[in-house]
Amino acid sequence: MISVHLGTPSVRLAEQRDVPRIAATLTLVQATSRWARWALPDDGRVQRLTRLHELDAAHRAVSTGTGWVTEDVSAVATWEAPDGAPGTRPLPDDVREALARELPHITGSHWSRVRETHALVDAARPAGPHWWLAHLGTRPSSRRRGYGTALLAPGLASCDTTGLPAATVVSTWAAVRFLRRLGFEVDREVPSADGALQQWLLVRPPQG
């Protein structure tokens, strides 16, 4: 087990035992968000969101070595790393196949706009190798403790060591303000395919 101690917050790589808690934390954070209301039907939204986070956040990050959590898993950060990044592993076929098979069912009647918007975001991402911040969330009871900054530190350190940028897309200005403090800057606006969801692509050049 690898742990990183940065001041008071202690974070570690996510493990298989953390999968249910990762999904629960991210679902609690996003259940009433604009993104969740846009991406998922009203019917069974919490269950859909939980399954999405099990697959796209927890299983993806645990299997590839790209997820970081606090000791109690009340805060989570997951990345998609460039191919061959030190300390990471390729996405296993079974996780890839489960994502491809289940995402249309999870998003239901919203699948078309989710798929088309995902394509727009992919087209806007940096052209070369980069770290992609896929998920970041802290339970309300654990906020204002520096967890978000601590969780992102390992991924950002890898970016700086290897000279690669980090990038992400967010749908709230609060997230933009937070990430700017860590060196990210707004690269462009990337509206959803149906124009109903405002999003910003942020990029952080390697530091140091």
DAVENFEN-V963166 format. One record per pair of residues at least 6 apart in sequence whose ideal C-beta (glycine too) atoms are under 6 Angstrom apart, sorted by the first residue. I is the first residue (numbers start at 1). GAP is how many residues later the second one is. Records with the same first field share a line. If there is no record, write none. Layout:
# DAVENFEN-V963166
I: GAP + GAP
This chain:
# DAVENFEN-V963166
2: 11
3: 9
4: 7 + 150
6: 144 + 147
9: 137 + 138 + 141
10: 61
11: 57 + 59 + 139 + 140
14: 47 + 48 + 53 + 55
16: 46
18: 51 + 55
19: 39
21: 52
22: 35 + 36 + 54
23: 27 + 30 + 31 + 35
25: 48 + 51 + 114
26: 27 + 31 + 50 + 109 + 111
27: 22 + 23 + 26
28: 111
29: 108
30: 6
31: 15
34: 137
35: 136
36: 13
38: 158 + 159
39: 71 + 75
40: 8
41: 67 + 68
48: 58
51: 55
52: 54
55: 43 + 44
57: 21 + 78
59: 36
60: 35
61: 6 + 17
63: 29 + 32
64: 24 + 25 + 27
65: 22 + 23 + 24
66: 13 + 15 + 22
67: 11
68: 9 + 83 + 86
69: 7
70: 77
74: 65 + 68
75: 63 + 67 + 72 + 76
76: 61
77: 59 + 74 + 75
78: 56 + 57
79: 52 + 54 + 76
80: 52 + 54
81: 7 + 50
82: 47
104: 7
107: 7
113: 80 + 81
116: 77
117: 75 + 76
120: 70
121: 48 + 69
124: 66 + 77
125: 42
126: 39 + 41
129: 35
130: 34 + 35 + 37
131: 24 + 28 + 35
132: 35
133: 35
138: 9 + 10
159: 7 + 47
160: 46 + 47 + 48
163: 43
164: 42
165: 38 + 40
166: 38
167: 36
168: 34
169: 30 + 32
170: 30
171: 26 + 28
176: 24
179: 23
183: 21 + 24
184: 18 + 20
186: 14 + 16
187: 14 + 16
188: 13
189: 11
190: 9 + 11
